[in-house]
């Protein structure tokens, strides 16, 4: 394991400079730089101070990421049917709520619609894979989309998808942060 690289990656992920990490861990910027470039190794006490400043612990820091799944297959998906509204929601990346974004596949029956999504601090993207939909955004805005078209918006208004057609619609719908 390359400790210096892991510390640097964690620091960058948290938008910290070497100087900020040094201040938080009561070490010098030069020492942090040397650790990140693997020019020196921290003592156990220094490493514990750095990990605490990065908001992690030794167990988490040294845990292997080998078990983190990267590829998902159809049998991994979790599906929820809403017969009342006429749509099926598939979480195509299980446990995505721990991630920065949540991709889903939504199949909307003819004359069906999704549930209302209340406003939240985030963004949404969609790609119409099949059929056509209407994106209802807020009280006064509605957009017609057909196969191959996309939508992208800040989720600061209530919204939902509506299928006014006589054929099924399918949409890749991604929210960030997860909201489904």
C-alpha positions in Angstrom: 0.0 0.0 0.0 1.2 3.4 -0.9 0.4 5.4 2.2 1.6 8.8 0.8 -0.6 8.4 -2.3 -3.7 7.4 -0.2 -3.2 10.4 2.1 -2.8 12.8 -0.9 -5.9 11.3 -2.7 -8.0 11.7 0.5 -6.7 15.2 1.1 -7.6 16.2 -2.5 -11.0 14.6 -2.3 -11.7 16.8 0.7 -10.5 19.9 -1.1 -7.7 20.5 1.4 -4.3 22.0 0.6 -1.2 20.5 2.1 -1.0 23.6 4.4 -4.6 23.1 5.6 -3.9 19.4 6.4 -0.7 20.3 8.1 -2.5 22.9 10.3 -5.2 20.5 11.2 -2.8 17.7 12.1 -0.3 20.1 13.8 2.5 19.1 11.4 4.4 21.1 8.8 3.5 21.5 5.2 6.9 20.3 4.2 6.4 17.1 6.2 3.0 16.5 4.6 4.6 17.0 1.2 7.4 14.5 2.0 4.9 11.9 3.2 2.7 12.3 0.0 5.8 11.9 -2.2 6.9 8.9 -0.2 10.2 10.6 0.8 9.5 9.8 4.4 7.2 7.7 6.5 5.1 9.2 9.3 5.4 7.9 12.8 2.3 6.1 14.2 1.4 9.2 16.2 1.8 11.5 13.1 -0.2 9.1 10.9 -3.0 9.0 13.5 -3.0 12.9 13.6 -3.2 13.0 9.8 -6.0 10.5 9.6 -8.0 12.3 12.3 -7.6 15.6 10.4 -8.9 13.8 7.3 -11.9 12.6 9.2 -11.1 8.9 9.0 -9.6 6.1 11.2 -6.9 3.5 10.6 -9.3 0.7 10.0 -11.1 2.6 7.2 -7.9 4.1 5.8 -6.2 0.7 5.5 -9.3 -1.2 4.4 -8.9 -2.6 0.9 -11.2 -1.3 -1.8 -11.0 -4.6 -3.6 -14.5 -5.5 -2.5 -16.0 -2.4 -4.0 -18.1 -3.5 -6.9 -17.5 -1.6 -10.2 -19.6 -3.6 -12.7 -23.3 -4.3 -12.1 -25.5 -6.8 -14.0 -29.2 -7.0 -14.4 -29.5 -9.5 -11.5 -27.9 -6.8 -9.2 -30.6 -4.3 -9.9 -33.3 -3.5 -7.4 -36.8 -2.8 -8.8 -39.8 -1.0 -7.4 -43.2 -1.1 -9.1 -45.8 1.6 -8.6 -48.9 0.2 -10.1 -51.1 3.2 -9.0 -49.0 5.7 -11.1 -47.9 3.2 -13.7 -44.1 3.1 -13.5 -41.2 0.9 -12.6 -38.1 2.3 -11.0 -34.9 0.2 -11.2 -31.8 1.1 -9.2 -29.1 0.0 -11.6 -26.3 0.7 -9.1 -27.3 -0.9 -5.8 -26.6 1.1 -2.6 -26.0 4.2 -4.7 -27.2 6.4 -1.9 -23.6 6.3 -0.5 -22.4 7.8 -3.8 -22.5 11.3 -5.2 -25.0 10.4 -7.9 -27.8 7.8 -8.2 -28.5 6.4 -11.7 -31.9 4.7 -12.2 -33.9 3.4 -15.1 -37.5 4.4 -15.2 -40.1 2.6 -17.3 -43.4 4.5 -17.6 -46.5 2.7 -18.8 -48.7 4.4 -21.4 -50.6 7.3 -19.7 -48.5 6.7 -16.6 -46.3 9.0 -14.6 -43.7 9.0 -11.8 -44.3 10.2 -8.3 -43.7 13.9 -7.5 -40.2 14.6 -6.5 -40.1 17.4 -4.0 -37.5 20.2 -4.3 -34.0 19.4 -2.9 -30.5 20.9 -3.2 -29.2 18.9 -6.1 -29.3 18.3 -9.9 -30.9 15.8 -12.2 -30.1 14.5 -15.6 -32.2 12.2 -17.9 -31.9 10.5 -21.2 -34.9 9.2 -23.0 -34.1 5.7 -24.2 -37.5 4.7 -25.6 -40.7 6.5 -26.4 -41.6 10.0 -25.3 -42.2 11.8 -22.0 -43.2 15.1 -20.6 -41.0 16.6 -17.9 -43.2 18.6 -15.5 -40.9 21.1 -13.6 -42.6 23.3 -11.1 -46.1 24.6 -11.5 -45.8 26.3 -14.9 -43.1 24.5 -16.9 -43.5 21.3 -19.0 -41.1 20.0 -21.6 -41.8 17.3 -24.2 -38.9 15.0 -24.9 -38.6 12.1 -27.3 -36.1 9.2 -27.7 -32.5 10.4 -27.8 -33.2 13.7 -26.0 -32.0 14.7 -22.6 -32.9 16.9 -19.7 -30.7 18.5 -17.0 -31.8 20.9 -14.2 -31.4 22.0 -10.7 -33.9 20.1 -8.5 -35.1 23.3 -6.8 -38.8 22.8 -7.9 -41.1 19.9 -7.5 -41.0 17.7 -10.7 -42.1 14.4 -12.3 -42.1 12.6 -15.6 -45.4 11.9 -17.5 -46.0 9.6 -20.4 -49.0 10.9 -22.4 -48.3 8.4 -25.3 -49.9 5.1 -26.0 -46.6 3.3 -25.8 -44.1 2.6 -23.0 -41.4 5.1 -22.2 -38.0 4.4 -20.7 -35.6 6.9 -19.2 -32.1 6.8 -17.7 -32.6 9.2 -14.8 -29.6 10.3 -12.6 -29.8 12.4 -9.5 -27.0 14.0 -7.5 -27.1 13.7 -4.6 -29.2 10.5 -4.5 -32.9 11.3 -4.1 -34.9 8.3 -5.2 
